């Protein structure tokens, strides 16, 4: 039997006995342990197409299944840095993670954002404006009571320093460990609202926070005057999204990353 090269990723792709894995857990396992990519010839990576025609790269948690891909003559191991270079060089829009136990698709944009955080780059946050922000805030106020573990959620307009395109971002403090699944389920519930069905990543994203592990980050969000909905549905001093406040600056840096590293 082949020893898996990334046992944590193998375990996650088994989907926890039928339960969906948290995408952030998959990304952490990928960046920690790397993966194998099938090749048609030395230096020639096999890529595919998704239903929309975008290019995808196949990545395997263990080498055996990768060698079984049609036209493959072998596999090549990629660590995190090499994988990001491969995705950029191939123009891939998705990374398809596979093992003998399961499969999961990760958008390239999500991996890019994680890699930037990994390198220490920081998002710029400011109070959001516009109808989408107002609709998201209103839906959050209605839905929050259905997620008892979600203590509070802050809504912001976020962008990277070198990007002119902002995204709506929810930071959600969750009284469970890990907080990721609850935060993701909350966002999915919000995006089922009629007024928000046109939104999807990367237009909107969620960052789960643990009240104790990420107390510094939460304190920084409180200081910014961002729209906040707490579990009792009362908003913070900024109320609903309104005109932008002071110019944004770097997002607060927690002593620990917001994601859970195993």
Secondary structure, 3 states (H helix, E strand, C coil): CCCCCCHHHHHHHCHHHHCCCCHHHHHHHHHHHCEEEEEEECCEECEEECCCCCEEEEEECCHHHHHCCCCCCEEEEECHHHHHHHHHHHCCCEEEEECCCCEEEEEHHHHHHHHHHHCCCCCEEECCCCHHHHHHHHHHHHHHHHCCCEEEEEEEEEECCCCCCCEEEEEEEECCCCCHHHHHHHHHHHHCCHHHCCCCCCCEEEEEEECCCCHHHHHHHHHCCCEEEECCCCECCCCCCCCCCCCCCECCCCCCCCCCCC
